[in-house]
């Protein structure tokens, strides 16, 4: 018999990334939330965990990010190609959930910016990196399909 909350915890999607990487905007594009606001604290929805960028921006807040990541079945490491990535090398090793890298804002970035972000996500430990624009919708359907395949299609959309 499953413990209450166990299945849903393993099926939660968490988004992590620096400030202005597009975490909440991506959750909206994927259909998890209706409105986008600056995330001031960790938000636990039924099917998602949205984190403020400050948790990744400051070394002393990593513990909070990692504690929340271990409540998810999939963690998306987001990278905005218009800014430098702040992930430490092999950051994925501290997370028990599967990690998927996502380069956002591809509609406003050059190829070299996207390549730099992809490399930063790989150094952070993302074995697979996907690309999208939450504003134009490019890559969103493919990312949604990947998330559904990993989490078993339980997304609450």
C-alpha positions, 0 to 999 in steps of 0.5 A, spaced: 500 500 500 502 506 498 503 511 503 499 518 503 502 523 499 508 518 497 506 518 489 504 525 489 511 527 491 514 523 486 510 526 481 512 533 482 515 537 478 520 542 481 523 548 477 530 551 479 534 556 476 537 563 477 533 570 478 529 571 471 531 565 468 523 564 467 521 559 472 514 561 473 513 563 466 515 556 464 510 553 469 505 557 466 506 555 459 506 548 461 499 549 464 501 548 471 499 555 474 495 561 471 498 567 473 506 569 473 508 573 479 515 574 482 516 568 486 518 570 493 518 563 497 518 556 495 511 554 492 508 547 493 502 546 488 499 539 488 503 537 482 509 542 482 514 546 486 516 553 484 522 556 487 525 563 488 532 564 484 535 567 490 535 560 493 540 558 487 544 565 487 546 565 494 551 559 497 548 559 504 541 558 501 543 551 497 540 547 503 533 550 502 533 548 494 536 541 495 531 540 501 525 542 496 528 538 490 528 531 494 520 532 494 520 532 487 520 526 482 523 531 476 527 537 477 528 542 471 535 546 472 533 552 468 538 557 464 537 563 461 542 564 455 542 572 456 545 571 463 551 567 466 549 560 469 550 560 477 550 552 478 555 549 481 559 543 478 555 536 479 550 540 482 545 534 480 549 529 485 546 532 491 539 531 488 535 524 489 530 526 483 532 526 476 534 532 473 533 535 466 536 541 463 532 547 460 535 553 456 529 558 456 528 564 452 531 561 446 527 566 442 531 572 444 538 568 444 544 567 439 546 560 438 553 561 442 549 564 448 544 557 447 550 553 447 554 556 453 547 555 457 547 548 455 554 547 457 553 550 463 547 545 465 551 539 463 557 541 467 551 542 473 549 535 471 544 535 467 545 529 462 539 531 457 538 538 455 532 541 452 530 548 449 524 552 449 521 559 449 515 560 454 513 566 450 513 563 443 511 556 445 517 553 441 519 547 444 514 547 450 510 541 447 516 537 447 518 539 454 511 537 456 511 530 453 518 529 456 515 531 463 509 527 462 513 521 460 518 521 466 512 523 471 507 518 468 503 523 466 500 526 472 500 533 471 494 536 473 493 540 467 
